[in-house]
């Protein structure tokens, strides 16, 4: 009888501990589920993207100006924690085609955009021409697009909650002020002054649009395309007039100094969880940049564009990186915690991201990512 009681006590104890184990497992599972949900898309940690594409931005111009202290904002970026390198097109595409690849993550054979007039195709719902901001909008995030032909001056793209902007005459007024700073004591040919005013006014107006949109909606993603610097650089270089080369160089360098202030203004509005990216489609018009001899792998590549990234989750660069234009969109979408609804031609460049980033943050639709 005593043995029977002992056996029953053992069975009851075993059942008791088994029940405790099940309860503990359920609690841990629940905690794990909550943690998994919190990692999936924590609302308060959404990354804010600022992508500034500057037509014609050149390493060969930036490096000596930066080293001589004439680009204080870029100097500040280079002293900070960021990554830099080249955006390289491996095929002889037009500048518009490269720009479209930057925005869509597709190769030219897919997006079929070869002229500036073709940028209107980015409004279509064709999966090969869907820009990265549309991917963000489709997931309920707010975006502002500045400088493309389908957003001429007053348009906000991507969210009905972001108001239309009223741009006054201040851009034209500021352009005259900066015109004096760029020309200084240099005598500019009369036929070039209207072009310079137009380029300055265009870049300043686009900056105003971006600044006002961010002021109205602090957390929105910004995608800006500036053409004034590139246009001025190309036209001045090709001008057949009797302009000494030292004067041409000074007029271009002074425009870079002016644009450094625009970049500083845009960067000042980035939030603490922001990503700030500056790049160009193809800035070195004379071919490969001067530092090619230091990076042997670049010798076989065509002219390259400028690339700099700073902000949350961006790795501190030790050496220049190489990124294809089509890699930019999937990389930025990865930083935003999503992937494209359709597979992109470009790849996520994890060399740009902080170590183990992929394992720290869940990505919605990660099956569509192509990793490098």
Phi and psi in degrees as a GROMACS rama.xvg file:
@    title "Ramachandran Plot"
@    xaxis  label "Phi"
@    yaxis  label "Psi"
@TYPE xy
-61.6569  -38.7975  UNK-2
-64.2883  -37.3825  UNK-3
-63.9347  -41.2785  UNK-4
-63.3696  -42.877  UNK-5
-61.84  -42.1721  UNK-6
-61.8745  -43.4361  UNK-7
-63.5338  -40.6313  UNK-8
-61.4924  -41.4724  UNK-9
-63.8354  -41.3972  UNK-10
-65.6598  -40.6551  UNK-11
-65.1849  -40.5757  UNK-12
-64.4676  -40.6767  UNK-13
-63.2819  -42.2857  UNK-14
-64.6798  -38.4015  UNK-15
-63.0446  -48.0901  UNK-16
-68.4506  -32.5403  UNK-17
-65.2652  -40.9299  UNK-18
-63.6717  -43.1314  UNK-19
-59.819  -41.2927  UNK-20
-62.3793  -41.8624  UNK-21
-64.8949  -42.2583  UNK-22
-62.9962  -44.1288  UNK-23
-62.0515  -40.9888  UNK-24
-64.3055  -40.0489  UNK-25
-63.6801  -41.88  UNK-26
-63.4189  -45.545  UNK-27
-63.8262  -39.1509  UNK-28
-62.4443  -43.6381  UNK-29
-62.0412  -43.0712  UNK-30
-63.6405  -40.6951  UNK-31
-63.2151  -38.6642  UNK-32
-64.0555  -43.2503  UNK-33
-63.2305  -43.292  UNK-34
-63.8998  -41.4814  UNK-35
-62.178  -41.2375  UNK-36
-64.5545  -38.2157  UNK-37
-69.5348  -30.738  UNK-38
-76.5936  -26.4517  UNK-39
-59.8952  -47.8997  UNK-40
-163.602  68.5683  UNK-41
-60.6404  125.029  UNK-42
-61.0728  -36.5454  UNK-43
-83.9474  1.81138  UNK-44
-119.424  19.72  UNK-45
-61.0759  133.629  UNK-46
-82.8311  137.276  UNK-47
-99.7452  123.593  UNK-48
-97.8998  135.763  UNK-49
-128.891  108.972  UNK-50
-113.953  118  UNK-51
-116.473  109.273  UNK-52
-98.3824  118.559  UNK-53
-113.637  107.348  UNK-54
-59.606  128.828  UNK-55
84.8378  -0.0207315  UNK-56
-61.7696  124.377  UNK-57
-120.979  134.013  UNK-58
-60.2804  -40.7272  UNK-59
-62.457  -24.4239  UNK-60
-88.7014  -42.1317  UNK-61
-66.4893  -45.228  UNK-62
-58.9052  -53.961  UNK-63
-66.5536  -34.6961  UNK-64
-66.878  -40.5304  UNK-65
-63.5828  -43.4315  UNK-66
-68.2647  -26.5298  UNK-67
-91.561  3.39447  UNK-68
81.4219  14.9345  UNK-69
-90.2914  -5.80735  UNK-70
-122.646  75.3973  UNK-71
-60.9838  -35.7716  UNK-72
-69.5067  -48.1724  UNK-73
-63.043  -34.2833  UNK-74
-61.732  -39.5533  UNK-75
-62.7806  -42.2086  UNK-76
-62.4724  -44.9721  UNK-77
-65.9044  -28.1089  UNK-78
-77.909  -18.2349  UNK-79
-86.7932  -164.158  UNK-80
-97.5008  101.185  UNK-81
-156.669  178.186  UNK-82
-126.096  150.895  UNK-83
-144.682  167.01  UNK-84
164.196  -147.83  UNK-85
-118.947  138.937  UNK-86
-98.2252  110.476  UNK-87
-114.275  125.827  UNK-88
-91.6563  123.639  UNK-89
-85.7636  -4.42895  UNK-90
-126.13  156.142  UNK-91
-77.5524  61.5474  UNK-92
-80.2369  161.376  UNK-93
-72.6317  166.091  UNK-94
-61.0097  -39.645  UNK-95
-63.9126  -38.3671  UNK-96
-66.2262  -40.6961  UNK-97
-64.4363  -42.9538  UNK-98
-60.6434  -43.2365  UNK-99
-61.7527  -37.097  UNK-100
-66.4281  -36.8788  UNK-101
-58.6325  -39.9193  UNK-102
-84.6247  -29.2541  UNK-103
-106.611  -22.8614  UNK-104
77.5614  11.9987  UNK-105
-111.618  154.699  UNK-106
-78.0906  163.483  UNK-107
-56.9686  -38.5148  UNK-108
-58.4726  -22.8977  UNK-109
-93.9647  -52.3059  UNK-110
-80.2128  -22.1675  UNK-111
56.0743  36.2643  UNK-112
-108.984  113.122  UNK-113
-120.126  -15.33  UNK-114
-127.476  160.53  UNK-115
-59.9154  -33.735  UNK-116
-62.2528  -24.9611  UNK-117
-76.6815  -9.57275  UNK-118
-59.9191  -21.0571  UNK-119
-62.7855  -19.9856  UNK-120
-63.6256  -20.2537  UNK-121
-67.645  -11.7458  UNK-122
-82.2223  -14.8442  UNK-123
-73.5793  167.383  UNK-124
-99.7654  16.8899  UNK-125
-64.9678  130.915  UNK-126
-62.99  -25.1726  UNK-127
-83.4406  -11.5844  UNK-128
-120.203  16.4274  UNK-129
-78.4336  116.35  UNK-130
-75.2101  163.02  UNK-131
-64.2785  -29.9969  UNK-132
-66.6915  -29.3791  UNK-133
-68.9709  -34.6394  UNK-134
-62.2138  -39.6804  UNK-135
-69.9439  -42.5094  UNK-136
-61.1433  -41.5976  UNK-137
-62.5071  -18.1663  UNK-138
-104.398  19.7119  UNK-139
83.4116  10.907  UNK-140
-96.9462  156.003  UNK-141
-98.8164  137.964  UNK-142
-136.159  150.786  UNK-143
-126.219  129.596  UNK-144
-115.013  127.316  UNK-145
-126.355  132.418  UNK-146
99.0155  -4.01233  UNK-147
-92.6376  154.659  UNK-148
-56.228  -28.4388  UNK-149
-87.3416  2.15207  UNK-150
-127.978  64.4113  UNK-151
-77.4236  86.7857  UNK-152
87.811  -46.7196  UNK-153
-121.083  0.155384  UNK-154
-89.2721  136.647  UNK-155
-104.02  136.109  UNK-156
-114.043  129.717  UNK-157
116.08  -21.8055  UNK-158
-153.375  125.843  UNK-159
-69.8171  -15.5329  UNK-160
-82.512  -11.1289  UNK-161
-92.145  121.784  UNK-162
-71.8228  156.991  UNK-163
-67.0873  151.721  UNK-164
-106.583  142.081  UNK-165
-106.244  106.37  UNK-166
-92.941  121.747  UNK-167
-87.922  -154.237  UNK-168
-91.4158  2.40169  UNK-169
-64.2755  -30.4195  UNK-170
-63.0921  -43.2625  UNK-171
-65.3778  -38.5475  UNK-172
-65.9785  -43.7074  UNK-173
-66.5604  -32.5274  UNK-174
-63.5246  -34.4581  UNK-175
-66.6474  -39.2758  UNK-176
-63.2861  -45.075  UNK-177
-73.2181  -27.5605  UNK-178
-57.8278  -42.1256  UNK-179
-65.3738  -37.0339  UNK-180
-70.0493  -35.9422  UNK-181
-74.6674  -43.3155  UNK-182
-78.9357  -35.8776  UNK-183
48.6891  -123.072  UNK-184
-94.3818  8.08411  UNK-185
-81.9802  133.752  UNK-186
-86.6203  110.181  UNK-187
-91.3903  135.916  UNK-188
-53.7249  139.324  UNK-189
-58.0613  -33.4175  UNK-190
-74.5722  -11.8571  UNK-191
-95.4311  -19.3611  UNK-192
-60.7755  -43.9518  UNK-193
-59.8425  -38.2111  UNK-194
-64.24  -43.9914  UNK-195
-62.6308  -42.4983  UNK-196
-60.7028  -42.1918  UNK-197
-64.6256  -43.4562  UNK-198
-64.2163  -45.4034  UNK-199
-62.422  -45.9942  UNK-200
-62.6  -40.5322  UNK-201
-62.5473  -48.3437  UNK-202
-66.2956  -39.8239  UNK-203
-67.9411  -38.1881  UNK-204
-64.7461  -40.8572  UNK-205
-67.7126  -35.5684  UNK-206
-62.7325  -43.4902  UNK-207
-60.4611  -42.6177  UNK-208
-58.0741  -46.36  UNK-209
-65.4931  -44.5783  UNK-210
-63.6421  -43.6758  UNK-211
-66.5913  -39.1344  UNK-212
-64.4864  -42.3546  UNK-213
-65.8514  -36.2088  UNK-214
-65.6307  -35.2187  UNK-215
-77.7698  -29.3365  UNK-216
-145.742  90.3715  UNK-217
-57.2958  -35.6338  UNK-218
-93.5302  5.73187  UNK-219
-74.741  156.965  UNK-220
-81.6956  140.503  UNK-221
-118.878  131.128  UNK-222
-126.573  111.666  UNK-223
-122.969  140.123  UNK-224
-125.633  115.321  UNK-225
-109.632  132.813  UNK-226
-118.283  -10.861  UNK-227
-60.3183  -47.1355  UNK-228
-61.1473  -48.0347  UNK-229
-63.3797  -40.6486  UNK-230
-65.0817  -44.756  UNK-231
-63.3309  -41.946  UNK-232
-62.225  -45.9346  UNK-233
-66.5611  -46.5353  UNK-234
-67.4157  -39.9627  UNK-235
-67.6009  -39.1823  UNK-236
-65.0204  -38.0078  UNK-237
-86.2515  -6.73891  UNK-238
-62.241  131.674  UNK-239
-87.3614  -2.65073  UNK-240
-68.1178  165.91  UNK-241
-78.707  71.344  UNK-242
-106.829  120.903  UNK-243
-57.0106  145.772  UNK-244
-60.8609  -32.89  UNK-245
-64.6338  -35.2347  UNK-246
-71.2532  -42.3747  UNK-247
-57.7044  -47.4163  UNK-248
-61.8614  -41.8636  UNK-249
-64.5198  -40.1407  UNK-250
-67.2084  -34.5653  UNK-251
-74.329  -45.657  UNK-252
-60.6977  -38.9872  UNK-253
-64.8276  -31.4706  UNK-254
-69.3039  -37.1177  UNK-255
-61.7299  -41.3757  UNK-256
-62.1267  -42.0916  UNK-257
-59.9569  -44.6241  UNK-258
-71.2982  -25.2594  UNK-259
-57.2782  -36.6575  UNK-260
-67.6537  -35.9889  UNK-261
-64.0201  -44.7287  UNK-262
-61.786  -40.4717  UNK-263
-61.9614  -39.8798  UNK-264
-65.9019  -41.733  UNK-265
-67.876  -39.4714  UNK-266
-66.1305  -33.1932  UNK-267
-62.9216  -19.6613  UNK-268
-94.9474  -0.815756  UNK-269
-70.4416  142.872  UNK-270
-82.0101  173.4  UNK-271
-66.1647  -21.9994  UNK-272
-105.898  32.3939  UNK-273
-94.4301  157.36  UNK-274
-117.417  126.268  UNK-275
-116.176  118.596  UNK-276
-124.512  127.809  UNK-277
-118.272  131.936  UNK-278
-155.204  167.693  UNK-279
-134.013  159.395  UNK-280
-76.6112  -44.7736  UNK-281
-164.99  102.291  UNK-282
-99.6619  -23.3921  UNK-283
-91.6015  86.3018  UNK-284
-65.6243  -22.2317  UNK-285
-90.7793  5.57003  UNK-286
120.675  -152.049  UNK-287
-66.5931  151.234  UNK-288
-67.5012  164.594  UNK-289
-64.5143  -26.0908  UNK-290
-85.2942  13.3705  UNK-291
-54.1856  -38.8036  UNK-292
-62.3779  -23.1119  UNK-293
-82.6232  -17.687  UNK-294
-126.324  85.8311  UNK-295
-55.3486  -32.9858  UNK-296
-64.5365  -17.361  UNK-297
-82.9133  -8.20148  UNK-298
-64.8234  -28.7551  UNK-299
-91.7707  1.06769  UNK-300
-96.1682  153.906  UNK-301
-72.1814  -176.079  UNK-302
-54.5097  142.782  UNK-303
-111.883  160.611  UNK-304
-104.442  165.244  UNK-305
-82.4048  145.187  UNK-306
-147.694  125.67  UNK-307
-144.557  136.276  UNK-308
-136.737  139.304  UNK-309
-146.224  157.19  UNK-310
125.184  -166.046  UNK-311
-61.7571  133.586  UNK-312
72.0124  4.50813  UNK-313
-88.4286  128.454  UNK-314
-71.6012  145.419  UNK-315
-71.4931  119.249  UNK-316
-74.1068  133.07  UNK-317
-101.38  -32.3669  UNK-318
-141.398  160.268  UNK-319
-61.1527  141.516  UNK-320
-103.119  159.1  UNK-321
-117.672  126.736  UNK-322
-133.551  133.368  UNK-323
-77.1325  148.47  UNK-324
-51.9415  -39.4612  UNK-325
-70.2858  -13.5167  UNK-326
-80.3723  -17.9619  UNK-327
-65.5602  -48.657  UNK-328
-61.2609  -51.5696  UNK-329
-63.3802  -31.2916  UNK-330
-67.7577  -44.4387  UNK-331
-68.0856  -37.8089  UNK-332
-64.9738  -36.843  UNK-333
-60.4098  -42.6918  UNK-334
-64.2941  -29.8588  UNK-335
-82.0184  -3.17924  UNK-336
88.1436  13.9811  UNK-337
-135.044  170.263  UNK-338
-128.043  166.794  UNK-339
-65.4179  147.761  UNK-340
-64.5469  -27.2547  UNK-341
-118.636  146.117  UNK-342
-58.5418  137.191  UNK-343
-98.6896  158.939  UNK-344
-73.5654  -32.2017  UNK-345
-76.0434  170.168  UNK-346
-124.195  152.301  UNK-347
-71.1951  123.617  UNK-348
-93.3246  94.1749  UNK-349
-74.0275  -12.9738  UNK-350
-64.9782  -21.2476  UNK-351
-81.9273  -22.7296  UNK-352
-96.6298  156.7  UNK-353
-61.7751  154.918  UNK-354
-59.0046  136.235  UNK-355
64.9425  20.887  UNK-356
-57.3144  -41.9514  UNK-357
-58.531  -32.9549  UNK-358
-87.3299  -10.8551  UNK-359
-91.643  -20.1194  UNK-360
-137.502  130.305  UNK-361
-75.6594  146.314  UNK-362
-121.675  127.641  UNK-363
-70.5258  128.264  UNK-364
71.907  35.9113  UNK-365
-64.675  -16.0803  UNK-366
-64.9479  -18.8627  UNK-367
-88.2768  -4.60737  UNK-368
-78.9943  139.841  UNK-369
-106.966  120.721  UNK-370
-98.6341  147.69  UNK-371
